[in-house]
Amino acid sequence: MKNSKNLAEKDLSYIWHPFTQMGIYAQQEPIIIEKGKGSYIFDTYGNRYLDGYASLWVNAHGHNNKQLNKAIKKQLKYISHSTLLGSSNVPSIKLAEKLVSITPDSLKKVFYSDTGSASVEIAIKIAYQYWKNIDKEKYAQKNKFLTLHNGYHGDTLGAVSVGGIDSFHKIFKDLIFENIQIESPSLYKSDYDNEQEMMDSILQQIESILLQRSNEIAGFVIEPLIQGATGLFVHPHGFLKSVETLCRKYNVLLICDEVAVGFGRTGEMFACNHENVQPDIMCLGKAITGGYLPLAATLTSPKIYEAFLSNQHADKTFFHGHTYTGNQLVCSVALENIKLFERNKLIPHIKKTSAILKNNLERLLTHKNVGDVRGRGLMFGVELVKDKVTKQPLDIKEVEKIVSDCKNEGLMIRNLENVITFVPILSMSKKEIRKMVRIFENVLINTLTE
Ligand SMILES: Cc1ncc(COP(=O)(O)O)c(C=O)c1O
């Protein structure tokens, strides 16, 4: 107990937390996580929480997983780190081969980094340089990216430039480069009557931009199927495939950011698999290591890779890389993570638990403050509103109280504004999925009485 208080004081003294208004954070004693086991995490007081956001959408097989622990320990006996600059290493080679074998057929080369933001930054730079490498004069203008409103691709300046969340990004507007932003195909917040009408209209807008400006556009950066960090907006079926078709027609690279949706999150190994989409570039991160260590990867097609080949060092080379690129410990655990997906038949498991999560959450639509329930796989959002007709968001203080009460009842979840997110550990059992929704439902009913 004494130690917990002491740690809490030191936390407030020394740590500046990410995406956090520290003035508010400091108003109450922070939860300090000490250990994890399976679907649960435990704080320094011994309180147990069901991990309903998979420790920020990363955990695949549960905390303190024996096989993942073993993979790291085994690698430790060999070496922890050497550089990929000018030499290679065993786990990074094995992992690259594995990643190429499980991702869409179009992708054959792997460029490692260590955060999702970096993987997007790399994708943008590769796409930009690709056009210059193949014909500097002809493609001199291909410097912009098509993006979706409400997109989130990370926090480095390139990733912010292709993002579309005003509240996060407007402060940096003088530092970022200009892009072409398109309406997001998400029905709930739109004025469209139905999905088909919305999809036709947005695809028409995209085509008309491409028709006039494809000579200025290097690539289309998209979160396939679900725009996560903005509030889990689900795109209609067929939208991604149509975007792919338009990109091919107008000679624009398709860059799929699967940092959040990759590795089983939407019920297929990759969101692109739902519509058999073959991206030119794909960004991976988060669950790539099963939630153990920071790793990201940008995969490209051979066409892109070959455009960077030359016999001269400074000609066409991709001058980008990070100190820990392809680190052995990280790659070892990522490789074991993928093997566990196969060994534990995690994708079929997710399909079953997804149906339970969906049904249980959709039952809540009868509550007067539940405006929308949307998602795929194990990535769902419950939008809380003051009024179902006007869709006016529920007061943020009430939303935060619900999240905080859920914690008190043993469930860790997070809200994105007025959307409560359910993005649990991928291996969570059916029983635990039901328990997660039950805790939320009880808190919801107690907080917002009918
Ligand atoms: C779609 C998407 N891309 C990129 C990122 C950035 O990843 P990271 O936070 O690891 O830099 C995120 C993070 O939430 C994301 O959801």
The ligand as a Gaussian input file, in Angstrom:
#p B3LYP/6-31G(d) Opt

LIG

0 1
 C       -4.490000       3.158000     -38.066000
 C       -3.329000       3.580000     -37.232000
 N       -2.190000       3.925000     -37.833000
 C       -1.107000       4.313000     -37.133000
 C       -1.152000       4.392000     -35.759000
 C        0.045000       4.848000     -34.980000
 O        0.641000       3.794000     -34.319000
 P        1.619000       4.066000     -33.089000
 O        0.786000       4.602000     -31.990000
 O        2.211000       2.721000     -32.781000
 O        2.654000       5.021000     -33.559000
 C       -2.326000       4.043000     -35.090000
 C       -2.407000       4.102000     -33.618000
 O       -3.442000       4.010000     -33.010000
 C       -3.447000       3.628000     -35.843000
 O       -4.611000       3.305000     -35.246000

